[in-house]
Amino acid sequence: MSQTTFIGIDLAWKSQRNPSGAAVLRGDRSGAELMARSEPLLSTELVLEFIRRHTTGRTVVAIDAPLVIKNQVGQRTCETLVGQRYGARDASCHTSNLRLYPDAASVALAVALEADGFVHVDRSVHDLPARSFAEVYPHAGLVALFDLPKTIKYKKGTLANKRAGLGSLRAHVGLLTDVDPALRRGPLLTALLTEELSAYSGRALKNYEDGIDSVFCAYLAFYLWRWGWERNEVFGDVSSGYILNPTLVRGGIGKPA
């Protein structure tokens, strides 16, 4: 069976001063292996270059950033809907609108991908086109896949708290090696999941966070390809903005050791 490519992007879309993370999985129904991780990418142009370099005949891209912003003020409908579903578990979305972000880099990236022949994931279309892309929200994705009572706290707080949160995050990512679809434990993934977090602080810790976030985004693309609309849903729509997410797995797909 020929393989499909799954690219995950943790996009720093609010400011070009912050780096983005990117990761590539490649595989089939038997599993997908982490094949590439980016160095910190300091512009959306470099993110687009990374995607183009790793795109194959069949490619699904999952991006953590708002790809469609049409509302002048307030929240996008998809953000409100995610908050209604998962807000009690701390997985509400930040607000995106044209007044706050009139020239969002994430929207420009989406336009560039469409020009390259990628198509937005659309719930009304049963089969994925050969080259597809979607907006995802890792906090909600983790809550849905693992049935978490609250989101994993790894982005804010003290250094010790962020390290502990990242340890929990990577423990959950490690569980994806034993589920369907399986994230194969190849050398790149093993290295990522065993790095010594106590050695990291500041920008180095943030780069590690971006890296593991991008791997999880790539897994969300893989999960969509594997299960389609049987186990995925879309909040909102392509015309007004949307967020792709796994449907809630009662009891979770795995439990940390």
N, C-alpha and C positions, 0 to 999 in steps of 0.2 A: 504493500500500500504506500503511495507517495505521501510525503510529509507536508504538513502545513506549518506556517510560521506565525507565532503569536508575539506581538511586541507590546510591552507595557511602558508607559511614559508617566513619570511623576513630574508634571510640568510646573515650573516656576513662572506662571503666566502674569503675575501682578508686577514683577520687576525683573528686568534683565540683569540686575546685580546679583540675583540669587541663581544658583545652578539648578538644572533639571537632572533627573535620573532616568535611565533607560535600560531596558533589559529585553532579551530575545529568548523565547522558548521555541523549540522546533520538535514536532512529533506527530503522532497519530492517535488512534483510539486506545492503543496500549500504553500510552504515556508520552510526556514531552520533557525534554531535557533543557536546562539552562545552557544556552550556547554562547551568549555574549552579554556583557555588562559594559555600560559606557563609563568613561571618566566623567566628572561633572561637566555638563553641557551648559555653556554660559550665554546661549542665545537660542531663540526659537529656530533660527536658520540652521544651527548645528543640530537641533533636535530633528528637523526635517531631513537633513543630510543623513543622520543616523537611520531614520526610518527608511529612506530610499536605499541606503546601502544594504540593508538587511531584508528588504522586501523580496519575496519570491512570488511564484505564480498564484499561490493561495496564501493570503496574509490577513490576519485580523489584528487590529490595533486598538488597545484600550488606553484612554488618556484621562488622568485625574485632573480635570480642569473644565470650565464651562465652554462648550464648543459652539453653542447657539445662544445668543443673547439678543432678544428682540424687544423686551419690555423696557420702557423708559425709567420707571421707578419700581420700588418694591421688589419682592422676590419673584423669581421665575416660578411658574406653576409646579415644575418638577421638584424644585427645592422645597416648596411648601408640602408637597405630597410625601416626600421622603421624611420630612419632619413629623408629619402626622403619623407615619408608620413606625418610625424608629426614634423619634425625639425622646421618648421616655427612657430609651437606652443610651442617651447622650449622642445619638448619631444624626442630629439636625445639621442642615447645610448652612454655609455662609450665604449671604445674599449677593446675587449678581444682577446688575441692571446697567443700562446704557449711561445713566447719569454718573454712576460710580466708575464704570469701565467703558468709556466710549470707543476705545480702540484696543480692545483686549487682544493680547498676543495669541491667546488660545483660539479665538475666533479666526484670526488670520491663519493660524496653523491648519484649522479645519478647512478653510477655503483652499489652501495650497494642496491639501490631501485630495480634495475633490477634483482639483485640476489634474492631479496625478492618476485619477481613475478610481480612487477609493469612494465608497458609498456609505453614508450614515446607516447604522443599524436601524431597522424599521420594524416595529412589531407587526405591521400589516403584511410584511413579506415573510413567507414561510421559510425559504431557504436563503442562507447567507450568500451574497455575491462573492466572487473570487477574492476581491479586495474590499474589506469592510473596516469601519472604525466606529468607535462609540465613546461617549463620556461615561466614566465610572466614578464611584465614590468609595474608596477603600474602607473607610470606617463602617459604612452601611454594609459593604460586602463582607467584611469580617463578622459583623453581628449576624448577618443572615446565614452565612455558611456554618458558623460555629454556635449559633443560638446563644450569643453572649448576652448576659444581663445588662452589661454596660460596655462601652467601647474601651479598647486598650489604650491606656494613657502613656504615650511615648513622645509626644511633640512638645509638651510644656512642663514646667516645674523645675525642680532642682536637677542637677546633673545626675545624682543618684537615682532619682525617680525616672528620668529619661532612659538611663541605662537599664533599669529594671523593666520599664515598659517595652523597650526594644528586645530585651530578653524574652518577654512574654510573646511579643509579636513573632519573633523568629521561631519560637517553640510551636506556635500555631501554623506557621508556614511549613515547618518541618513535618507536621502531621499530614500535609497534602501529598506526601510520598506514599501514603497507604490508603488512598481513597480513589474514587473514580470520578473524573480522570486523574491519573497519577502524575505528580511532579517528580520525575526521576531524580534520584540522588546522584548526579554526576559530580565531577570534580569542582566545577564552578559553584554549584549550589552547596556542596559540602564545605567549601572554603568560606562562603558567605555566612553559613549557619554556625560556624565554629570560630569566627574571628573573636579575638579577646576584647570585649567591650570596655574593660577597665583601662585599656590603653587609649581610648578615644575620648575627646572632649571638644567643645566648640565646633568649628567647621568640619573637622574630621568625623565627629559623631553625626552631624547633620548629613554629610555625604553618605555615611553608612545607612542612615534612615531613608534617604532618597533611593538608595540602591535596593533595599529590601521592599520599599513601597512599589518600586517599578516592577520587581519580580511578581509581587502579588497582583498588580494590574495586568501583567501578562497572563497570569493564571486565570484571571476573570475573563480574558479573551478566550483562553483555552476552554474554560468551563462553558462559555456561550457556544463555542463551536461544537463541543461534545454533546451538550444537552438541549441546545436550542430553546424553544419556548416551553418545553416540558418542565424546565427547572430554572427559568429566568423570566424576568419581567422588566418592563420599561415604565418609569414614572415620567409623565409628560409625553411630548411628541417632537418629531423633528422640526416642525414648523415654529414651535415656541420655545424649544429647549427640552432636553430629556436626560435622564440618567438611567443607565442599564445597571441591573443588580440581580444577583441570584435570588430566587424565592427562598423564603425562610426554611431552613432545614431543622425541623423540630428535634431537639436533642443534640444537634450538631453533627457534623460529619467526622468528628474525631475529638478526643480529649487529650490535653497535655499530660505527659507522664508525671 
